[in-house]
């Protein structure tokens, strides 16, 4: 028996499985990006039909998470990967969890669009800060998926940094929305719905940051959670 050919075949199959795993994560990421874009558009335009479509489509995100998670379990059981291959599987499992939660947040935004419509409200110019926050976190999601695809540590660190700006934008927006409610008690229900949508956007930023940290862990083997980012940059990029 030619053990060298057998070993080569097993190695080739394993590499194919790992590449398929990576592609499935990117497919899930692409769907999640579509969900966010649709949900934000539904909110801005008070588009109930689009919002309902986003809500119905959330099951596809969930199904992809289950499928990828099962594939990871199979690889761990059959291949028993080590070192960087093991980090890849762990990073995938963590990443799809955050992608699924981003999908949940997009669904929440779509539900807020429906609530605005039910209350005969509309997304007017005083909520312009929401649109800016939405663009910011959408870019974070796009950039972190790109960083994952290219295993780009620099890009991943930038996304982690960008979350600080997203948090600041969110806090400023909430202060502004609270002012609207105090000035006009009739707007309380409407503004509360917008606040919940803003909170969902802020959480999307948090999940994007998490994925950025997983990319760094995958490439560098370093868990940077709870560490000072300035020190991390000096250590990793030096």
N, C-alpha and C positions, 0 to 999 in steps of 0.2 A: 504493500500500500504506500502510495506517495504522500507522505504526511505534509510535505511542503506545499503541494497543490491544495490539499484540504485546508491547511492553515490560511493560504492565500484566499481561498474561496470564502471562508468564514469571515476573514478580515474585510473582504470586499462587500459581503452582505451586511456586515455591521456598519460600515461606512455609509452604505445606501440607506439603511434604517435611520441613521443619525441625520443624514441630509433630508430625508423625508420628514423627520420630526421637526427640523428647523423650518422647512417650507410650510408645514401645517401651522406652525406658530405665526408665520408671516401672513398666511391666509386668514387666520383668526384676527390678526391685527388689522388687516385691510377691512374686514367686515365691521370691526369695532369703530374704525375711522368713519365708515359710512354711517353707522348708527349715530355717532356724535354729530356729524354734519347735518343729517336729517333732523335730529331732535332740535338742534339749535335753530335751523330754518323753520321748523314747525312752531317753535316758541316765538321767534321774531315776527312771523307772518300770521300767527294764531291759526295755523293750518291743521285742523282737526284730522282730516283724512291722512295727511302725512304723519301726524303724531300716532294715529292708530296703526299705521303701517310699521312704524318703528317699534311699537310695543309688541305687535305680532311677530316681528322678526327677531326678537330677543332670544327666542328658543333656539335659533340657529347658532348663536354665540354659545349658549349653554351646551348644545350638542357637540360643538367643536371642542369645548373644554373637556367634556367626558371622553371623547374619542382620543384626544392627545394624551390625556392622563392615563388611559388604558394602555396606550402604546408605550408610554414611559414605564409603566408597571411591568409590561412584557419584557422590555429591554433590561430592566434591573434584574428580573428573575432569570432570564435566559443567558444574558451576556455578562452579567456581573462586572460592569465597567469600572475602571479605576482612573485616578488622576483627572486629567482634563475632560475625558469622556463622562466621568461621573459628575463633574461640575456642570457639564452641558445638560445632562438629564435633570439635575436638581434645579438649575436655572430655568429650564423649560417648565417644570412643574410650578415653580413660583410665578413665572411670568404669565402663564395662562390663568392663574388664579386672579392676578391683578387685571388682566384683560377682561375676564368675565365680570369683575366688579365695575370696570369702566363701562361695560355694556349695561349693567344695572343702573348706573348713574345716568346714562343716556336715556334709558327708559323712564327714569324719574323726571327728566327734563321734558320728555314728550307728554307725560301725564300732567305736568304743570301747564303745558300749552292747552291741553283740553280743559283744565280747570279755568284758565283765563277766559276761554271761549264760553264756558258754561255761565260765567259771571258777567258776560257781555263786556268784558274788558279787552284791551288790546295792548300790544307791546309798543309803547310810544317813546318819543325822543328822550324822555327823562331816564330811560333805562339803557342809554347808550353805553354806559360802563360795562353792562353785561356783554354786549357785543365784543368789546375790547378784551374782556376776560376770556370769552369763548374762543376768540382767535388765538389768544396766548396759549391756552391749554390744548387746543387742537394742534398747534405747532409743536408743543411738547410731545404729544402722542406720536405725531408723524416723525419727529426727530429721533425719538427713542427707538422706534421700530427700525428706522434707518441705521441707528447705531448698533442695534441687535443684528441686523442683516450683515453689516460690514465688520462686526466685532470691533467697533471704534470706541476706544476708551475716552478719548478727548471729547467726542460728541456726547457720550453718556454722562460725563462729568458736567458738561454744559447744561444738560437737561436737569440734573440734580440741582444745579445752581438756579436754573430758571424757576424752580418751584418756589424759591424765596420771593421772587417778583410776583408770582401768581398769588401767593398768600397775602402780600401787601395790597395788591389790586382788590382782592376779595374783601379785606378788612375795610378799605376805603369805600368800596361799593356798599357794604352793609351799613356803614355810618350814614351814607347818603340816603339809602332807602329808609332807614329809621327816621331820618329827618322828614321825609315825605309823609310817613305815617303820622307823625306828630303834628304836621301842618294841616293834614286833611284826614280826619277820622274815617271818612267814607272810602278812602283808598286802602284801608288796612288789609282787607281780604286779598285784594289784587296784589299789593306789594308783598304780602307774605308768600304768595305763590312764586313771585319773582325771586324772593330771598331763598326759597327752597331750591329753585333752579340754580341760583348762584352757588349755593352750598354744594350741589352736585358737580358743578364745574370745578370748584376748588378741590373736591375729592378726586376728580379725574386727574388733576395736576399731581396730587399726592401719589396716585397709583403709577403715573408716568415716572415720577421720581424713583419709586420702588424698582421699576423695571430697569432704569438706568443703573441703579446699584447692583442689580443682578448681572448686568452686562460686565460691569467692572469685576465682580466676583468671578464670572466665567472666564474672563481673559487673564486677570491677574491673580486669581485665587485668594483675593483679599475681601473680607466682609467689612464694608465701610459704614454700616449702620451705626449710628450713635457716635461716630467719630467726627472730629473737627474737619471740615471740608478743605480748609486751607492746608492743613497738615497732610491730608490725603493727597492733594494735588502735588505737593512737594515730594512726597514719597513715591507716588506712582509715575508722575510725569518727569521726574528728574533723571 
